[in-house]
């Protein structure tokens, strides 16, 4: 009996380790419509409040080298290209960053898209447990695209996918 219990515990441990390797909490196809987002002036909204829109969510940190590499691309290829589309919403959250750090980062990288602090990682933890930058594209409350890290080729694919969604 003890052997069976021990083997079950060990087996469960390895399953959990394998599951958490990628740091994902939310995956493509998952409904995140009830996730609460804290935006300007500590206003709380849910993903479902943006019904009918394509939502692009970015998670970054002020100390993260890949995040710093990605910022100019987010500004130029995503925000500047789609900001006037009435069906598009872009939100970026500084994982673990307070408002002062987010504002400094925004100024340092000359970005104009909406950026908000996520000091306690409460928003981030709905999507992942580790690794940044992360980008999520959400349509009809469901994740339709998710990426981790920054590679120019993958980024271009993501932007093309976003463009296709916004043409629908």
C-alpha positions in Angstrom: 0.0 0.0 0.0 2.8 2.4 0.9 4.6 1.6 -2.3 1.6 2.3 -4.4 1.0 5.6 -2.6 4.7 6.6 -3.0 4.6 5.7 -6.7 1.5 7.7 -7.2 3.0 10.8 -5.5 6.3 10.4 -7.5 4.4 10.0 -10.8 2.2 13.0 -10.0 5.2 15.1 -9.2 6.8 14.3 -12.6 3.5 15.2 -14.4 3.4 18.5 -12.6 7.1 19.2 -13.3 6.5 18.5 -17.0 3.3 20.6 -17.2 5.0 23.6 -15.6 8.1 23.6 -17.8 6.7 26.1 -20.3 5.2 28.3 -17.5 1.9 28.4 -19.3 -1.3 28.7 -17.3 -3.5 29.8 -20.3 -3.1 28.2 -23.6 -4.4 28.7 -27.2 -8.1 28.0 -27.3 -8.7 28.7 -23.6 -11.5 31.0 -22.6 -10.1 34.0 -20.6 -13.2 36.2 -20.8 -13.5 36.4 -17.0 -9.9 37.4 -16.4 -9.8 40.8 -14.5 -7.4 43.4 -15.9 -6.4 46.5 -13.9 -6.0 49.4 -16.2 -5.7 53.2 -15.8 -6.6 54.7 -12.5 -6.8 51.2 -11.0 -10.0 50.6 -13.0 -10.9 46.9 -13.2 -12.3 45.4 -16.4 -12.7 41.9 -17.6 -11.6 40.6 -21.0 -15.3 40.2 -21.8 -15.7 44.0 -21.5 -13.9 44.2 -24.9 -16.5 42.0 -26.6 -16.3 42.1 -30.4 -12.7 43.4 -30.3 -9.4 41.7 -31.0 -7.3 42.2 -27.8 -3.5 42.1 -27.9 -2.0 41.7 -24.4 1.8 42.0 -23.8 3.6 41.2 -20.6 7.1 42.7 -20.1 9.4 43.7 -17.3 11.6 46.8 -17.1 14.8 44.7 -16.5 14.1 42.1 -19.3 16.5 42.3 -22.3 14.2 40.5 -24.8 11.4 42.8 -23.7 13.6 45.8 -24.5 14.3 44.3 -27.9 10.6 43.7 -28.6 9.3 47.2 -27.6 10.2 49.1 -30.8 8.6 46.3 -32.8 5.4 46.4 -30.7 5.2 50.2 -31.1 5.9 50.2 -34.9 4.5 47.0 -36.2 1.5 46.5 -33.9 0.4 49.8 -32.2 1.2 52.3 -34.9 -0.3 49.9 -37.6 -3.5 49.0 -35.8 -4.3 51.7 -33.2 -6.9 53.4 -35.3 -8.8 50.1 -35.9 -12.0 50.3 -33.9 -11.9 46.5 -33.4 -8.4 46.5 -31.8 -7.3 46.9 -28.2 -3.7 46.7 -27.0 -2.8 46.5 -23.4 0.7 45.9 -21.9 1.4 45.0 -18.3 4.7 45.4 -16.5 5.1 42.1 -14.7 6.2 42.9 -11.2 6.7 46.6 -12.1 5.1 49.5 -10.2 3.7 52.6 -12.0 6.9 54.6 -11.8 8.9 51.7 -13.4 6.3 51.3 -16.1 6.2 55.0 -16.9 10.0 55.2 -17.0 10.2 52.2 -19.3 7.5 53.7 -21.6 9.4 57.0 -21.8 12.8 55.3 -22.3 11.5 53.2 -25.2 9.3 56.0 -26.6 6.2 53.8 -26.8 2.7 55.3 -26.9 0.5 52.2 -26.4 -1.3 51.7 -23.1 1.0 50.2 -20.4 0.0 49.4 -16.9 1.7 48.1 -13.7 1.1 44.5 -12.5 3.1 44.8 -9.3 1.7 41.6 -7.7 1.7 39.7 -11.0 -2.1 39.1 -10.4 -2.9 39.6 -14.1 0.2 37.8 -15.4 -0.6 34.8 -13.2 -3.8 34.2 -15.1 -1.7 33.6 -18.2 1.6 32.2 -17.0 4.0 31.5 -14.2 7.3 32.4 -15.8 9.0 33.7 -18.8 8.6 37.1 -20.6 8.0 38.8 -22.9 4.7 37.1 -23.6 2.0 38.1 -26.1 -1.6 36.9 -26.3 -4.1 37.7 -28.9 -7.7 37.2 -27.8 -10.8 37.1 -29.8 -14.3 36.4 -28.5 -12.8 35.8 -25.1 -10.6 33.0 -26.3 -6.8 33.0 -26.7 -6.2 32.6 -30.5 -2.5 33.2 -30.4 0.2 33.0 -27.7 3.9 33.6 -27.8 6.8 33.6 -25.4 10.1 35.3 -25.8 11.1 37.5 -28.7 12.4 36.3 -32.1 11.9 38.5 -35.1 10.6 35.8 -37.4 8.0 34.6 -34.9 7.1 38.2 -34.2 6.4 38.8 -37.9 4.2 35.7 -38.0 2.2 37.0 -35.1 1.8 40.4 -36.7 0.6 38.8 -39.9 -1.9 36.7 -37.9 -3.1 39.8 -36.1 -3.6 41.5 -39.4 -5.6 38.6 -40.8 -7.9 38.7 -37.7 -8.5 42.4 -38.0 -9.5 42.0 -41.7 -12.3 39.5 -40.8 
